[in-house]
Amino acid sequence: MTLLVGGERGQMLFAHDTEVSLNTTAALVNTARGGREELPDVAALDQFVEFWRWTGSRTHDQKELDQVRQLRPRLARLWEMTEDEAAYLVNTLLRDAGALPQLLKHDGWDYHIHATTLDAPLADRMAVEAAMVIADVIRVGEFGRLRVCAADDCADVLVDLSKNRSRRFCSLTCANRVNVAAFRSRRTAG
């Protein structure tokens, strides 16, 4: 699981909870990219939920895992859509889950928006959280920050939270691999 890092310290593009939600959504999409399955069982889902600090009720069963797995392709499409198409999907995700935005404070977080109840199914909470955060990105005109890794052999998605919109790779591993290959190619050609 790749941990995506936000903007430079002190240079916040979005509110902290928005950046966390963007990175969580990208991480969820990336659990099924490039032919791999990083949520093979309920235990893996439990680890993902714990790592990303999801709150609310859980059933810890196969049905919950299946619902989360079914959500991932819908969310992955956000990285392939136009802004207008993404807005339509955001509205569909919110409507399908019966979103009802409300301000909450819990677990050491200051007030932030939840758009489902804490006892809503995990997949619904994930869908609504992703929809709300993408709505925020679209609303402020930053939809272009949703990208696919520039490495030819990687299909992971990322959110470019850099100040100058220069992030191209999902991780340092991909960036280093591409840069080393380019260096070797230049050295061989020269």
ABEGO torsion letter per residue (X at the ends): XBBBBBBBBGBBABBAAAAAAAAAAAAAAAAABGGBBABABAAAAAAAAAAAGBBEBBAGBAAAAAAAAAAAAAAAAAAABBAAAAAAAAAAAAAAAGBBBBBBBBGGBBBBBBABBAABBAAAAAAAAAAAAAAAAAAAGAAAABBBBABAABABBBBBABAAGABABABAAAAAAAAAAAAAAAAAAX
